[in-house]
Amino acid sequence: MSTSNYILDFLGIKDKNIKFIKFSNNMRKNNVTYKVIDAKLSYTPNVCPICGNMDKNAIIKHGNKISNIKLLPLNGDPTILKLRKQRFFCKECSHTFTAKTNIVEKNCFISNRVKLHITENLTMKISQKDIARLNYVSSNTVSRSLEANYKAFRVNKSYLPETLCFDEFKSTKDAKGSMSFIFCNGDRKNFNIIDIVENRTLPYLTKYFRKFTYKARANVKYICIDIYKPYMSLIKDVFPNAQIVLDKFHIVNLIGRALLKTRIEIMKNFSTSSIEYKRLKRYWKLIQKDSSKLDIIHFSKWTHFNKWKSTSDVVNETIAVDDNLKKTYEVYQILLSDIRCENSKRLREHLTLFKDTVSEQMEVAINTLLKYFEYVKNTLSTNITNGPLEGTNNLIKSIKRIAFGYRSFYNFRNRVFIIKNLMKPIENYQAAI
């Protein structure tokens, strides 16, 4: 292999009509110093692209046109290919035309390999400005690549899986609703986002889901949601065969927050300098913890306690300052045990038995669970959760935080789909590389 071919192969240039000339002086552009590679593009055209003349003798060489094509950084340094394109003159039609190459699109000065690298970067959790800096292009170029090099994501309105998961998140300012809606396949073996909708309000979602065929909506057997009444109304109205499943995390969180509010209310009865107040404030995480996970064997020294205590002793002495708090804590632990054992019959009995013996905050939580106990029962019997979808929401929040927010819901939605590998580069673009 010649030195010229070796250098071009090293640069990823496969066009055999391009010949390497030399490394020339560096070029300064937009406060960036580029390495410059001189090369020449020339061949014998078979036909005039303007008039279709196929007489080679009527097509003659007619000077050169220099194009500065941006390549991928070489050894960490930004690189430009100074390509001298051969120009031709057609005697038949008296028009000129320029030699073409597949390393760059027509009237463009950014190589296709750079564009492909940009699309690969878009699958990573980095901001578009950082992608622009890595490839020495503008942010607008990255945005155009996001829009042009990926097919629009289209939802199949004739199919829905048997299990769905619903959730919401804060998206962009231009979204029609304050919160956007996301739903996915609830099968953990085949988990995938189905779509992201910019508005989670009931009328908007009802109109959206009615675009799916009746057969697709009738195929849905279970839908996992948090404790949000509009979703319940939506499911009853749109999905004829679907059973509502409350996410187990939100059930536990409901009674956990009730205990948290109870503790805060009790703290207000004590002076901030009192030992009772300090214990309740310092050890709140232990109070919220499942008692089965508290240590009763090992003893150690604890702040605000004179004697060595086990973790269980610390909690018991902390909550003993108020009978209402102690009783609420005991009921909280009983309910946690029932949920952990997935015993819906015993859970209902305990909810009915203890609802009048606990704090006002816990009573509200218990009444909520009793009101929707049919859905709680489905939770314990099916073991369907929103766990994978909650993980996706964390990813979405991370994307927003890294990018310092998005202006366009459309671009934000596309970026999520690209990172989740749900959108692919167009085939024509890949073939041109």
ABEGO torsion letter per residue (X at the ends): XBAAAAAAAAAGBABAABBBABBBBBBBBGGBBBBBBBBBBBBBBABBAAAGBABAAABBBBEBBBBBBBBBBBGGBBBBBBBBBBBBBBAAAGBBBBBBBAABBBGBABBAAAAAAAAAAAABBBBAAAAAAAAGBBAAAAAAAAAAABBBBBBBAABBBABBBBBBBBBBAABABABBBBBBBABAAABBBABBBABABAAAAAAAAAABBAAAAAABABBBBBBBAAAAAAAAAABAABBBBBBAAAAAAAAAAAAAAAAAAAAAABBAABAAAAAAAAAAAAAABBAAABBAABBBBBBGBABBBBAAAAAAAAAAABAAAAAAAAAAAAAAAAAAAGBAAAAAAAAAAAAAABBAAAAAAAAAAAAAAAAAAAAAAAGBBAAAAAAAAAAAAAAAAAAGEBABAAAAAAAAAAAAGABBBBAAAAAAX
